[in-house]
Amino acid sequence: MNIKPILLSAALLAAPFAVHAQEGTVNGAAGGAVTGAIVGGPVGAAVGGVAGAIVGTAIDPPPREVVTYVESQPVPTAPVAVEQEIVVGKPLPEKVVITPVPDQPKYAYAVVNQERVIVDPKTRVVVQVVK
C-alpha cells in the first residue's frame, strides 16, 4: 500500500477543517489533530496537527472600531516601559495594566513603551500594535 496518496488526501481534507477549528473552541495543533483524526484516522490526526499548528498561529486583526477606540484614548500620565520588545503574538508582562475595550469583550488595550497595543484580555497576547 502506498501511503503518500493517503497522506496527501488527508492533508487536503484536513486543511479546510483546521481553518474552521481555529474559530471554534479548539485551536491550533490540537484542533487540527482532532479534525484530522475525524476525517482521516491516525494519519489524518498527524497531518491535521501540523496544518492546525500552522493555521493556529495566525492572529486576526481586531475590528476597525476597536482600533479607532484605542487610538482615541488619552495616553496615561505614568508611562509604562518594559525591556522586552512588544510584538504581535507575544503576551504583555504582568506588570502592564490592560484596560478593557467597552462592548468588545475580546479586546483590551495598553500603552507600553509609548506604543498603543491591543491585546486579548484572557491571555494578554498582543493582537495589534497601533501605529
PLY file of the C-alpha trace (Angstrom):
ply
format ascii 1.0
element vertex 131
property float x
property float y
property float z
element edge 130
property int vertex1
property int vertex2
end_header
0.00 0.00 0.00
1.37 3.41 -0.97
0.93 5.85 1.94
1.73 9.07 0.01
-1.72 9.34 -1.65
-3.33 8.74 1.74
-1.25 11.47 3.38
-1.99 13.89 0.56
-5.72 13.13 0.71
-5.76 13.57 4.49
-3.90 16.87 4.22
-6.27 18.20 1.59
-9.31 17.13 3.58
-7.99 18.35 6.94
-6.83 21.83 5.86
-10.29 23.42 5.46
-11.45 21.87 8.71
-8.33 23.06 10.53
-9.13 26.62 9.47
-12.64 26.24 10.86
-11.26 24.68 14.06
-9.30 27.89 14.70
-12.58 29.78 15.02
-14.11 27.26 17.44
-13.20 26.31 20.95
-10.28 24.04 19.97
-7.43 25.90 18.30
-4.13 25.30 16.59
-2.40 21.93 16.58
-4.91 20.32 18.92
-7.85 21.40 16.79
-6.14 20.30 13.60
-5.29 16.92 15.10
-8.86 16.35 16.29
-10.28 17.38 12.93
-7.69 15.33 11.06
-8.47 12.26 13.16
-12.17 12.60 12.41
-11.53 12.98 8.69
-8.59 10.64 8.14
-7.96 8.49 11.21
-4.46 8.32 12.75
-2.72 9.57 9.60
-5.20 12.44 9.39
-4.51 13.32 13.01
-0.81 13.77 12.30
-1.40 15.80 9.15
-4.19 17.82 10.78
-2.00 18.60 13.77
0.66 20.10 11.53
-1.90 22.05 9.47
-3.63 23.26 12.64
-0.36 24.41 14.18
0.40 26.49 11.11
-3.12 27.94 10.86
-3.49 28.37 14.64
-0.56 30.77 14.85
-2.26 33.38 12.67
-3.82 36.22 14.65
-6.80 38.01 13.20
-6.60 41.80 13.48
-9.24 43.46 15.64
-12.22 45.23 14.04
-11.66 48.81 12.88
-13.94 50.21 15.62
-11.64 48.69 18.27
-8.57 50.29 16.69
-10.36 53.64 16.41
-11.39 53.47 20.07
-7.85 52.68 21.23
-6.40 55.47 19.06
-8.78 57.97 20.66
-7.89 57.17 24.28
-5.57 59.52 26.18
-2.04 58.42 26.92
-1.60 57.64 30.64
0.26 60.21 32.71
2.53 57.50 34.13
4.04 55.76 31.08
4.89 52.06 31.33
8.19 50.87 29.91
9.37 47.29 29.61
12.65 45.88 28.36
11.14 43.23 26.12
10.09 44.06 22.57
6.31 44.34 22.20
5.26 42.19 19.23
2.08 40.61 17.92
1.66 37.08 19.21
3.58 37.58 22.46
1.95 38.26 25.84
2.45 41.51 27.73
4.29 41.29 31.05
2.06 41.05 34.12
3.18 44.49 35.34
1.43 46.14 32.36
-2.12 47.21 33.22
-4.59 46.45 30.45
-7.90 48.27 30.02
-10.98 46.56 28.54
-12.48 47.98 25.35
-16.17 48.77 26.07
-18.66 46.49 24.31
-15.77 44.40 22.92
-15.05 41.63 25.46
-12.45 40.01 23.19
-10.18 43.09 23.33
-8.29 45.23 25.81
-5.51 47.77 25.32
-2.46 49.23 26.97
0.18 51.85 26.28
3.63 50.31 26.60
6.96 51.83 25.58
4.93 54.75 24.22
3.03 52.43 21.84
-0.64 51.59 21.97
-1.27 47.85 21.81
-4.46 45.83 21.54
-4.46 42.55 23.44
-6.59 39.51 24.17
-7.63 40.19 27.79
-7.71 36.47 28.69
-4.18 35.68 27.53
-2.61 39.18 27.40
-1.30 38.27 23.94
-0.75 41.29 21.67
-3.07 41.16 18.64
-2.06 44.52 17.16
0.43 47.31 17.72
-1.33 50.54 16.76
0.91 52.76 14.65
0 1
1 2
2 3
3 4
4 5
5 6
6 7
7 8
8 9
9 10
10 11
11 12
12 13
13 14
14 15
15 16
16 17
17 18
18 19
19 20
20 21
21 22
22 23
23 24
24 25
25 26
26 27
27 28
28 29
29 30
30 31
31 32
32 33
33 34
34 35
35 36
36 37
37 38
38 39
39 40
40 41
41 42
42 43
43 44
44 45
45 46
46 47
47 48
48 49
49 50
50 51
51 52
52 53
53 54
54 55
55 56
56 57
57 58
58 59
59 60
60 61
61 62
62 63
63 64
64 65
65 66
66 67
67 68
68 69
69 70
70 71
71 72
72 73
73 74
74 75
75 76
76 77
77 78
78 79
79 80
80 81
81 82
82 83
83 84
84 85
85 86
86 87
87 88
88 89
89 90
90 91
91 92
92 93
93 94
94 95
95 96
96 97
97 98
98 99
99 100
100 101
101 102
102 103
103 104
104 105
105 106
106 107
107 108
108 109
109 110
110 111
111 112
112 113
113 114
114 115
115 116
116 117
117 118
118 119
119 120
120 121
121 122
122 123
123 124
124 125
125 126
126 127
127 128
128 129
129 130
